[in-house]
Each structure stands twice: as C-alpha cells, then as structure tokens.
C-alpha cells in the first residue's frame, strides 16, 4: 500500500513538472528563440531591431546629426496595444539626460552673477545640513554638479512619491540630515538627488519654479515647443509614448508612479523634433541667444580641479560624462518605464540621441553602435549585461522552478503524513525536520530581506524591477512556508 502511494506521488510530481515546463516554454517560445538567436549587425536597421527584440523594447526613436544634417529613424510602437507607431512627434521621458538642462540653468545663473560654483549649498538652502562622520559638512554647488558631494547613490529611494510642487522641497528636506558616504569633493559617486538640490537653488535665486525657468530661458529659446516637465498631467497625451516594463521576456504597459521631487534629474518629456534643436545647439549649428550659446559651450568644459573620474576615461561635469582627451560628451537616462542615451562630439560636429519606452540598455547599445559606425568602426552585437533584462531572465527561471517546488510540496501535503517502521527512522526524520525548519526560516529571511542588504526597499523593487522579481519573492516565501509546514509534521 505504501509503495503504491509512493509511486502515485512520484507520478503526480512528474506529470506536474512536465506540464509546468511545457506551459512556460510555450508562453515564452518567441522570447526563448530571440534569446538564443545571434544578434544582427549587418545593417543599422537590423542592429536596432535585434537589440529591441532582445531587450523586449516596444519602440525606439533615433536622432543622428552629422555635417549639419539631422536624420530621424523610428522603430516599433509608441503603444503596441493600439498599434500606434513611433514617430518624430512621439514624446518620451528623458530620465537622467534631463540633468544637462538643469546644469545649463545653473551655469546661466552663475554667468549672471546670481551664484558662484564655489558657494556653499546652505547659503541658498539653510535647512540643508548633511553630515560626514558625525560633523556638519559643507557641500558646494560644483560638487553637486560633478556628483562629488558625498551623497550616497541609494538616496534615490528617499525621494517621496507625488506630483505636487511641494515634492521638490520635501525631497531636499529628506536629504538635509543625510550622512554622507565620503568627504565632499573627494570622490565621485553618482546620486540623482544632487540635481534635485540644484533645482532648489535655481528656485531660490530666480524666484521662479524650476520648470518655469528652464522652459522660459532654455526650452523656448531653443525652439523645443513640444517639450515639458512631466508630473502625470500630460500636455499632449495623444503624443506620449506608452511606457513599458519587462515580464518573462515580454514588455507590458506600465504607468509608473510619479516623483516630482526628482523633476530636475529625470522628468523632461520631449521628442525627436525638439531634440534636433538641442543637439544642434550642442554642436554649435543653431541660431540661439548668445547667453544660452555661451552657457552651452561652457557646459562642455571640464574643470579638472573638481571633476573626479567616474571611469578610466570619463569625468563628470555639468550633466555630462566627458572624455578629457576626445572631448566627446554623453549621458544615459533611466526612468522606471523609459530610457535614453545621448552621445555628442562637438569637435567632429556629430551626435546621436536615442529614446525608448522601456527601461533597458537598448538606447545605450544602439547609440554607441551608430556613433561607432560614424567613426568607421564596426558595430557590436548585443551582450546580456543589461541589469533589468538579466534580472527578469533569472527571476523568470526561478519562478518556474519555484512553482515546480510548490507543486511538489502541495502533493506531499495532500498525501498526508507517512508512518515510520522503526524508532530509529522516526528519530532521523525529526532531526531532518529540525534542520529543514532552520534552513527554510533563514532562507525566508533572505528572500524578504535582500532588498535591504543592497540599500533597496520594497518600494524601489516594486517601481523599478521586473514583475517577475516580485512574483518570485512571493512564490519563494510561500515555498519556504510550505517546507516549514511539512517539516513541522515530523517535529514531534
């Protein structure tokens, strides 16, 4: 009887595992095929489409500027459910490429004598009083501009959700008593809130809201009339590209929460039609006011006394990662459901700007390949080093394995507790049960607590990462609980 029950349990487990694997494979057949296929680099369009497929990016808009000429290329969908294609008018959130606009506003105020780069931030924001090793620290404006303030990268999770104008003040208040990671000015550490603090300074010295000042003195003079700062109340919703998020290798529509407090570092909304004016201004190929042109040229200059190395070849200054030898400037941008990349070579009068409606490395890879091709260099195939895509792939596999494990545990629970023939066998099972309880309890703590170990929190996970990560965390917690229930049956 026992042997028959055991055989039935094994058979049920085998059938369940086969069904789960077949269903998961069928659901993700296209994604698995795309994953295994070689990337295409035989043509620019083939390269772009290949990268879009491998990152599950629904739509991409590309601007290329060379020799005084600007070219637009669009791929995929601004809204794939409605079959609405990407066009030159499609609007995207820029993410962190917004920072160059914020830096430009600071430069213009410095040129007007309203502030100095060496000024202490607390001179304009008295409540801003971070500490370093327990002592109040002085942070200068140029240290915010260069990400050498000492503010830790993880501080992004302190930005409160909301779209009201008070959110910028609330964000700065959250940073006011922060403990710094390093002595201000000593080391580079990218922290998006540096530029939100700069926005607060801009508001103090101009008497205008940040977005009003940038719109009036930068966007309008450049002719960027479709561009605006997003707070969730879209100016032209019919032109806005739907944002997406990856799940099991597929892109799913995602309307991310709004963080107005991060407006100066990630929420400029624009399109190719407007960006051509921005890129041409960087290349010195447009007719704009002298004051604005002077500030743009100044933003391309490195101050080696304050700009620290962010990598071997790059230093950060004025919202740009700058190569001190080639003078090429670049910046990537990531919001929870959009991404971008810009590369500009002021000396060669060449530039590329790529927009996407999913947060991935697709814009960076595409922009670099197009720029390399401009230089006569070969394009490179896609590599699976995209953090978000990689995490989705790993989490998706873990989900399938965890579902199989949960199914096996449920079958065991349904089969009931078996009796043991000998006292020695019962003792052995009790010891095994105790070990299982301890291990599963520790594993449950790891599953629930890992975000805190990497300076994340559940809000960051839910906003930024793939749905598959959240699903795995829930299923893994359930699996641990079921294992503890099974072990508990043999505890006594």
C-alpha angles and dihedrals in degrees: 000000000000091000091051091050090049092051091050091051092050091047092050091049092051093049092046093050092048092049093048093049092046093048093047092047093048092048092051100032095121092046092049090050091049090049093054097041120098116252117252122236100157091107138008093249091047091050093050094047092046092053092045091052094048093049095039089236110166099200141013133186120196131194119191122185123189135151093358093306126111124206130191126206123180130189136184129348136330084197114012095187090058092036089235108160126221113259137176087266095053110118123223134180109248100210113197096353081082087077093078089061091050092049089051090056090052092049091051091052090049091051089052091053094245093122142358127229090234094055119120111250091227088064087073100024106037093181091059104101114148120174137223117204089345095308126106109260130212116224121190128212092247090054090056089048092052098040090242096119093107092240106144121246092235090065087093088083090063093064106110121232117248144094102230122115090244090068094083091055090045091052093051090047089054089056096044098091097030120140108237123228095217140015107278111264095016103095144011118250120161110232117166093208091068087080094045088057088051088054089055090053091049090054092050096051098039101039087224132104113264095247093046092054095047092045094049100042104028114019098042096045088051092050093244092146098154093052125099143150113267123229096159094276099098120207094209107018092171089063097044114106112232111249121232142200129205123247125170089344093307130106116239127189110262129183101197123209115266123247107189089174087070093049096119093052104042121359109082109125118206146141141222093270091060098036091060087068091049094048094044089051089054089051093048090244101122139074106244135146114291093237092055093043091051091051092049092052090047090053088062093058122095122220100207090195093067108019111089127198115272089179137353094280104024137073125184124234138145095359094310137100101225133197107217092204104043095025089223112152126204145164138182126212133207131182121167092267106018138049139185145180132200128189119182130181106193094185096052092037091234132131145165129198121184127188129190136180095224130061105250142111090263094106091048094049093044094046093048092049092049091047091048090051089053087057092049092254124136120258119244129230122242118279122202096239096112105124096211096043091044092050091049091052094048094043092047091054090046090051091056092047092046092050088053090050093048091049091053091049092050090051090051091049091050090050090059131220116317124220123239124230097215139035089234090057091050091051091050091051091050091054091048090049092053092049091047092050092052095045094046092047090053091046090051089053090051093049092049097037106040094095089061091050090061094042093258128121134205092267091057090048093049094046103040110025134072119279086239090068091055092045092050092050090053095045093044090053090050090048091053092049092050091050090052091049091051092048091047090062089067097038094097 
